[in-house]
């Protein structure tokens, strides 16, 4: 290791000058908070605002879950019908594309393969949407709704307890 860099007079002059300016700055501004305290206050403020944003998002989810559990069965039925129509549309599109790919005569083999790939993609989309909706239906039941509301209230209470003091 080459130690000559550390003993260079310009480097040492820079270190001494920096220390002198730090001491001078601290003597001239004794009533100002230190830089570390200012940084810590900024970090606390950032954490506080982040927790507030998380609380707002959880509160919005709680309000939506409460509204959905208190709403009529007609609204829930319409929500499920919209999902069913979207799934049925994707499935019908995949079936129609597969039918077109198999029955149209003047399609090149590459074109037929592309149409079948799009058809397969639509079939996969409808399958994924079905699985997601079946999983989400757990939350739409009465027991699932109560569990979800309790979990959201618990999360809000934990975040409120974590909220740093102002």
Beta strands, then each sheet from edge to edge (+ up, - down):
end
